[in-house]
Every structure is written in structure tokens, then in C-alpha cells.
Amino acid sequence: MLKRLLAGWLGLALLVMCSFAGAEPAHYKIVTGPERGTYIQIGQDLSKWVAQPAGIDLEVMASKGSAENVQRMRFEPGVKLALVQSDVYQAYIDMANAGNADAGTTIRPLRLIMPLYDEEINVVVRADSPMKTFADIKDKSISVGLIGSGTAQSATTLYHLMFGQAIPEQNIQHLSNEDALAALIVKKVDVAIIVVGQPAKLFTDMNPELLQQIRPLRVDPNAPETARAKQTYFPATLRATSYPNWLKEDVPTLTVKAFLVTYDYGLRDTVGNLNRFADSLCANFDNLQEHGHPKWKQVKLELPTLVRGWKYYGPVEKHLRACLTNKSAAINATAAQAAQKARSSCTDQERLLLLCK
């Protein structure tokens, strides 16, 4: 029953999408992250499993990360989608509310499509370093990521939360993830902070001999620095199963949420294309979870209540909520059918009392 109900609704959505198959596809772009990060793989999955069935040619663009993505989403022609970290999005809103006109111009027309998954904060040191936990990085030389990257925002925000001060300017280096690890190994920096969803190619593809020269620091749940960091970030775990060539045991860490973002478009063609994208996302969500990056298994097809200043993109929200309603109805119908089937085996006493049909 569940399969029939879902097949009916999803079949209708796919029929609508297929009606556009003969038309010239829309050419859109999605800005993601570094070439060996998780964002770019998520973008590739969306292009293959969602955009293509919806008749959209979605070009996946590499970038420095979230802050650059916000700018490109707002101002670069053809960019209709972006992947953005929650702390970066909130930082723009906070600056806009504090009176920064440029931040307001940039962020206020942007809209969320849906939350995705948590990205782990990797605080990496040399294997022979005496440092053990996040709290030990105070006053050390740190690569915080490239200017314009989500990593840079997360690293600086995390440090400020933990220690109540900014990273001293002389201790900051803005290096790419790959360059940061290289600088760490040759002792040009003490710490490399890298925000990336596990398992990340950055670590899984790294030379095993070099990989053994670095290790991630742990979060101490009892440290006051951790309590302050949890004002913005959430507990998580770097799993040994994600990095079997690197980690011998799970390592507690912190995370930041990733979101799929668009603009408050009003043009009919763009609205129509993004609505088909939403229908395809619903219809092909199982494909994403089965065939896409392992992070898709952590994504839930849901639209939770947003904090103040955040807004969903209205047309897509309507389509996704319709999808969720139909799926919920199908599940409820199946549950009712199962309950009725269970009642079909009745005792004589239940029959006498008309408790069975």
C-alpha cells in the first residue's frame, strides 16, 4: 500500500518533469567548496540525481567555501544554488542587524531550501604534539582556512567563543586545507582547523605516511571552553570507520550545520525550474541516500522551524511540504492497513463483542 501511494504521487511528479525532457534544459550553477571537500561531492550528487531528472543542467562550481558562496549566490549570474554553513549565514544576519548595509544587501534576499547535514570541525596537530584537546590551542599558530571560506568563519568564531578573544593576528595563517596540512607537517603552523564532512577525500586520499604524522584533537566535554563553544556548535564524533587508515578510535569533536540556499526569485521560468527541482529532490531522495556521498544518509527530508531572520524559499517550501504530507499520508495508510490486518485474527470472545470485522 505504501509503495502504491508513494508511486502514485511520485509518478505524477516525475510525469510533470518528463514533460520538460524534450525542452532545452535550464543552465544553472551551484557553488560548493574545495575540490577535495565534501560540498563539491554533494553538489555533484544534486546535479546528477536531482537537477538532471528535472531538466536542469546544473554546473557544479568549486569555491573557497561558504562566505564566498554567499557572495556568488547573491551577485554572480547563473548561480541559483549554494551550500552554506549555518554559522556563516548567521554571521551575515548578525552583521546586517548590527547596521552593516552591505551584509544586509547580501543576505536578506537569500532563502533556504532545506538543511542538509552536520560538518565536523577537525582541529589537527602533529602526531608528536603535546596538545590533547581543543582547549590547548590557545596562543598557538593556527591555519584557519582561506579568507572567504566557511572554515575561516568557524575557526575564528570557535576560538572567540572558547577563549573570549580573537586569535592574535600574528598567530593566524589563511591557508587552503591541503596547504595547511603541509605547513603543519613541516612545523610552519601548530594547528590546522578544517571544517569538512566525513569521510572527506582530503584525508581518505592523503598519503598514508603523511597521514600518520598528524592527528585530530579531542573535545573535552568537561572543559569550560567546550561549554562556551556549545553556544554555537554541537557535539559530534569523528568515526574511526570513516578514516580506517588514520584513526584507531573515535574522536569527539564539534559540528556545524550545512544548508542548501537559493535566492528569493520571482521570475516565472526560474520559479518553475526550482519547483521541478524540489519535486525531483523528493522523488529521488532515496537515490541520493543510496548512491550519493555517505553524508546523505544523515540528511532528513524535513523543514524544521527556523531561527529568527532565516526564511525558506516560498515556492519550493510549498512543493516540499506537499511531498512530506503525501509521504506521511502514505505511511499512515500503511500503518492502518497493518493494524487492520492484525485485527483479522480474532478470538471468539472478540467476535461476540463485535471488536473484529
C-alpha angles and dihedrals in degrees: 000000000000091000092049094050094045091044090053095052096038091044090057091050091049091047090056090049093047090055086070094048093097093049125089106274120244112250111223136160133222120200114215129157145276120339094252097039131098098250094067091052090049088052091051090051091051090049094051104035103030114019098041095054088048092056094254123132099213114192113206111221125197118223143167089262146263104343092049089046091056090053094046093045089054102041114015116094115242096019104123101157136038140178112229135176116238095235091053092049091048092048090058091049092048092050091047091051089049089059104267102146095195092053090049093049090050103044108029097073092048120101136193123240097188143318115264122187144313120274116212122233108229112199101189130191136169115284091244095049117124089221115110109170141026089262090066096067095080112127093003124128106261137189103216098180134263120317105263094032127117088230091063091052093047095045095050094042092048093050092048092050094048099045105021093238141075121264106270108258093235090057097054127095123177104213133154116254093259094045091047092057091047091050090048093054093049090046098247089127132023098214137026117197113201126176111202138135117254132278090039122184087222088074103023092054095042120116105268093227092053091043091059089058093066136051138181122250120237129237111240105217091203098051118107088225089061093051090054093046090054089068085083108007133056135224117262141153135244099219122220087218089063092055108024092163092054114029125055092188140013116281122210113230142148133264143208125208123248121216135194106231137191139165130267093260121184103176110114097230094048092046090049093049093049091047089055088048088055092049090049091048089056095043094047101035091110089054090054091052094045102040106019133080113311089249089073088072087067094051119098121203094234142112109223123194110279130227119251114291095025120105137183120231101261103220094046091043089056092052094046093048089051088052092050091048092051092047091049091049091050092050092048091049091051091049091051091049091050091049091049090049090051090053091054090083101070135171120235090251092054090051092051090053091048091241092134133057 
